[in-house]
Amino acid sequence: MRVLTSFLVVIGALAFAATQASAVDITECGQEVPPLQVGNLVGDLDCSDPNQFVGDAVELDRAATLNLNGFSLIGPEGSYRQGVDCRSRCRVNGPGAIVGFYEGVTGGSRVEVSDVNITGARRYGIVAQFPIVKRCTISEVRGAGIGGRIGPRGIHGRVRVIDSSIIDNIGDGIIARRLMLRNVIVSGNAEHGCTSGHGLRPPVLRARDSTIVGNGIDCPPDKNGCCDIKNYKRRMLRNTVIGSEWRGGECIEF
């Protein structure tokens, strides 16, 4: 038993050392974090000049993690550079902020973003096929705060948002075919609060302890009216307040 215990202790120590050695300090724009490794932002990183780096501000390879450590990642206006580009199954951990960029955090499949303030993105604050958003505030995005990216079968992805505020965006709050909210505020967005994208399955909205009100405050003419929710055929709501819904070509107030 002592031999086995000693062996397990040694294995644990080696695993811990390997984890420690895998950390990458993020000190320059355009750095990449290798698969399964952790990138640590060590100070505010100003990537507002798109000519100073190649690619996106931080690129996460498969299952990599970025820790913002209380700092800000600042991007260029009017460019197509991403703040954090995740190849697949990545994590972005705060506290911290991502300001500007074309998209704040983008991922091809699953990406989890926690404790981050994202503001001023040109297209999406966060977009992936399956984004999971926890304890974030997303605001002043020109396109949509959060988007479920279209998958290989042409279906908009699932979006899960927990303990977050999606507020005061210039476009929609959230675009998702299948949307799960828990303790979320979606308010003050210029177009729809929550709207479904394209897909084969009926769009589903599950919301618990959430508030979706006061959206559609600056709806463009081509939208023919903007509401708090639109196109969700199935709705499962628990302790959730919704101000209006798109029905029959108009917004119906509750």
C-alpha positions as CSV (number, residue, x, y, z in Angstrom):
1,M,0.0,0.0,0.0
2,R,2.9,2.4,0.8
3,V,4.5,1.7,-2.5
4,L,1.2,2.4,-4.3
5,T,0.7,5.6,-2.4
6,S,4.2,6.8,-3.1
7,F,3.7,6.0,-6.8
8,L,0.5,8.0,-6.9
9,V,2.1,10.9,-5.2
10,V,5.0,10.9,-7.7
11,I,2.5,10.7,-10.7
12,G,0.5,13.6,-9.2
13,A,3.6,15.7,-8.8
14,L,4.7,15.0,-12.3
15,A,1.3,15.9,-13.6
16,F,1.3,19.2,-11.6
17,A,4.8,20.0,-12.9
18,A,3.7,19.3,-16.5
19,T,0.7,21.6,-16.0
20,Q,2.8,24.3,-14.7
21,A,5.3,24.0,-17.5
22,S,2.5,24.2,-20.1
23,A,1.6,27.8,-19.2
24,V,2.3,30.5,-21.8
25,D,2.7,34.2,-21.0
26,I,0.7,36.3,-23.4
27,T,2.8,39.5,-24.0
28,E,2.3,40.2,-27.7
29,C,-0.6,40.5,-30.1
30,G,-0.9,37.5,-32.4
31,Q,0.3,34.8,-30.0
32,E,-0.9,31.2,-30.1
33,V,-1.6,28.9,-27.2
34,P,-0.9,25.3,-28.1
35,P,-3.3,22.4,-27.7
36,L,-4.3,21.7,-24.0
37,Q,-2.1,24.5,-22.7
38,V,-2.9,27.7,-20.8
39,G,-2.2,31.2,-21.8
40,N,-1.9,33.9,-19.2
41,L,-2.4,37.6,-20.0
42,V,0.3,39.4,-17.9
43,G,-0.9,42.9,-18.5
44,D,-3.3,45.0,-20.6
45,L,-2.6,44.1,-24.3
46,D,-3.3,46.9,-26.8
47,C,-3.9,45.3,-30.2
48,S,-5.6,48.4,-31.7
49,D,-3.1,48.7,-34.5
50,P,-3.9,45.9,-37.0
51,N,-0.6,46.4,-38.7
52,Q,1.4,45.3,-35.6
53,F,0.5,41.6,-35.7
54,V,-0.6,38.8,-38.0
55,G,-3.8,36.8,-37.5
56,D,-6.0,37.3,-34.5
57,A,-5.0,38.8,-31.1
58,V,-4.9,35.5,-29.3
59,E,-5.3,32.1,-31.0
60,L,-6.3,29.1,-28.9
61,D,-5.6,25.7,-30.3
62,R,-7.7,22.7,-29.4
63,A,-8.8,22.6,-25.8
64,A,-6.5,25.5,-24.8
65,T,-7.4,28.1,-22.2
66,L,-6.8,31.9,-21.9
67,N,-6.8,33.5,-18.5
68,L,-7.2,37.3,-18.6
69,N,-6.1,37.7,-15.0
70,G,-7.9,41.0,-14.5
71,F,-6.4,42.6,-17.6
72,S,-7.9,43.9,-20.9
73,L,-7.5,42.8,-24.5
74,I,-8.0,45.9,-26.7
75,G,-8.7,45.6,-30.4
76,P,-8.7,47.6,-33.6
77,E,-11.9,49.3,-34.9
78,G,-13.0,48.7,-38.4
79,S,-10.9,45.6,-39.0
80,Y,-11.7,41.9,-39.3
81,R,-9.4,40.8,-36.5
82,Q,-10.8,38.6,-33.7
83,G,-10.0,39.1,-30.1
84,V,-9.8,35.4,-29.1
85,D,-10.0,32.8,-31.8
86,C,-10.7,29.2,-30.5
87,R,-10.2,26.2,-32.7
88,S,-12.3,23.9,-30.6
89,R,-13.4,23.3,-27.0
90,C,-11.6,26.3,-25.5
91,R,-12.0,28.4,-22.4
92,V,-11.6,32.1,-21.8
93,N,-11.5,33.0,-18.1
94,G,-11.8,36.4,-16.4
95,P,-11.9,38.6,-14.6
96,G,-11.0,40.9,-17.5
97,A,-12.3,42.7,-20.5
98,I,-12.2,42.3,-24.3
99,V,-12.8,45.6,-26.1
100,G,-13.3,46.2,-29.8
101,F,-12.3,43.7,-32.5
102,Y,-14.6,42.3,-35.2
103,E,-15.7,39.5,-32.9
104,G,-14.7,39.4,-29.2
105,V,-14.5,35.6,-28.9
106,T,-15.1,33.3,-31.8
107,G,-15.0,29.5,-31.9
108,G,-15.6,26.8,-34.5
109,S,-17.3,24.4,-32.0
110,R,-17.6,24.7,-28.2
111,V,-16.2,27.7,-26.3
112,E,-16.8,28.6,-22.7
113,V,-16.4,32.2,-21.6
114,S,-16.6,33.1,-17.9
115,D,-16.3,36.4,-15.9
116,V,-15.5,38.6,-18.9
117,N,-16.8,42.0,-20.0
118,I,-17.0,42.2,-23.8
119,T,-17.8,45.5,-25.4
120,G,-17.6,47.3,-28.7
121,A,-17.3,44.3,-31.1
122,R,-18.2,45.0,-34.7
123,R,-20.1,41.7,-35.4
124,Y,-20.5,39.5,-32.3
125,G,-19.4,39.7,-28.7
126,I,-19.2,35.9,-28.6
127,V,-20.0,33.5,-31.5
128,A,-19.5,29.7,-31.7
129,Q,-21.4,26.6,-32.6
130,F,-22.0,25.9,-28.9
131,P,-21.0,28.9,-26.7
132,I,-21.4,28.7,-22.9
133,V,-21.4,32.1,-21.2
134,K,-21.1,32.5,-17.5
135,R,-21.1,35.7,-15.4
136,C,-20.4,37.9,-18.4
137,T,-21.6,41.4,-19.5
138,I,-21.8,41.9,-23.2
139,S,-22.7,45.4,-24.5
140,E,-22.3,47.9,-27.4
141,V,-21.8,45.2,-30.0
142,R,-22.9,46.3,-33.5
143,G,-24.1,42.9,-34.7
144,A,-25.3,40.7,-31.8
145,G,-24.1,40.1,-28.3
146,I,-24.0,36.3,-28.6
147,G,-24.5,34.1,-31.6
148,G,-24.8,30.4,-32.2
149,R,-22.7,29.9,-35.3
150,I,-24.2,27.8,-38.2
151,G,-23.0,24.2,-38.0
152,P,-22.1,21.7,-40.8
153,R,-25.8,20.9,-41.4
154,G,-26.8,24.5,-41.7
155,I,-28.3,24.7,-38.2
156,H,-27.6,27.6,-35.9
157,G,-25.9,26.3,-32.8
158,R,-27.1,26.0,-29.2
159,V,-26.3,28.9,-26.7
160,R,-26.2,28.6,-23.0
161,V,-26.1,31.8,-20.8
162,I,-25.9,31.8,-17.0
163,D,-25.7,34.7,-14.5
164,S,-25.0,37.3,-17.3
165,S,-26.2,40.6,-18.7
166,I,-26.6,41.1,-22.5
167,I,-27.5,44.7,-22.6
168,D,-27.4,47.9,-24.8
169,N,-26.1,46.2,-27.9
170,I,-26.6,48.0,-31.2
171,G,-28.0,44.9,-32.9
172,D,-29.7,41.8,-31.4
173,G,-29.0,40.5,-27.9
174,I,-28.8,36.8,-28.7
175,I,-29.2,34.8,-31.9
176,A,-29.6,31.0,-31.3
177,R,-31.7,28.1,-32.5
178,R,-31.7,26.5,-29.1
179,L,-31.3,28.9,-26.2
180,M,-31.0,28.2,-22.5
181,L,-30.9,31.1,-20.0
182,R,-30.6,31.1,-16.3
183,N,-30.5,34.3,-14.2
184,V,-29.9,36.4,-17.3
185,I,-30.9,40.0,-18.2
186,V,-31.4,40.8,-21.9
187,S,-32.4,44.4,-22.2
188,G,-31.8,47.7,-24.0
189,N,-30.7,46.0,-27.2
190,A,-31.6,48.0,-30.3
191,E,-33.1,45.1,-32.3
192,H,-34.5,41.8,-31.0
193,G,-33.7,40.6,-27.5
194,C,-33.5,36.9,-28.3
195,T,-34.2,35.6,-31.8
196,S,-33.8,32.2,-33.4
197,G,-31.6,31.5,-36.5
198,H,-32.1,29.1,-39.3
199,G,-32.3,25.3,-38.9
200,L,-34.3,22.1,-39.4
201,R,-35.5,21.7,-35.8
202,P,-38.1,23.9,-34.1
203,P,-36.4,26.7,-32.2
204,V,-36.5,26.3,-28.4
205,L,-36.2,28.8,-25.6
206,R,-35.6,27.7,-22.1
207,A,-35.4,30.5,-19.5
208,R,-35.3,30.4,-15.7
209,D,-35.1,33.4,-13.3
210,S,-34.4,35.7,-16.3
211,T,-35.6,39.1,-17.6
212,I,-36.1,39.8,-21.3
213,V,-37.6,43.3,-21.6
214,G,-37.0,46.7,-23.2
215,N,-35.4,45.5,-26.4
216,G,-36.1,46.7,-30.0
217,I,-35.5,50.3,-29.0
218,D,-34.0,51.3,-32.3
219,C,-35.3,48.8,-34.8
220,P,-34.3,49.4,-38.5
221,P,-37.0,49.7,-41.1
222,D,-36.1,46.4,-42.8
223,K,-36.8,44.5,-39.6
224,N,-40.5,45.4,-39.6
225,G,-40.5,45.8,-35.9
226,C,-38.3,44.3,-33.2
227,C,-39.4,42.5,-30.0
228,D,-38.0,40.9,-26.9
229,I,-38.3,37.4,-28.4
230,K,-38.9,36.2,-31.9
231,N,-39.6,32.8,-33.7
232,Y,-39.3,30.5,-30.7
233,K,-41.9,27.8,-31.3
234,R,-41.3,26.1,-28.0
235,R,-40.9,28.1,-24.9
236,M,-40.3,26.7,-21.4
237,L,-40.2,29.6,-19.0
238,R,-39.8,29.6,-15.2
239,N,-39.9,32.7,-13.1
240,T,-39.0,34.7,-16.3
241,V,-40.4,38.1,-17.4
242,I,-40.8,38.8,-21.2
243,G,-42.0,42.1,-22.4
244,S,-43.1,41.3,-26.0
245,E,-43.1,38.6,-28.7
246,W,-43.2,38.6,-32.5
247,R,-46.6,37.1,-33.6
248,G,-48.4,37.4,-36.9
249,G,-46.1,40.1,-38.3
250,E,-46.1,42.4,-35.2
251,C,-44.9,42.7,-31.7
252,I,-47.4,41.6,-29.1
253,E,-46.9,43.2,-25.7
254,F,-47.5,41.0,-22.6
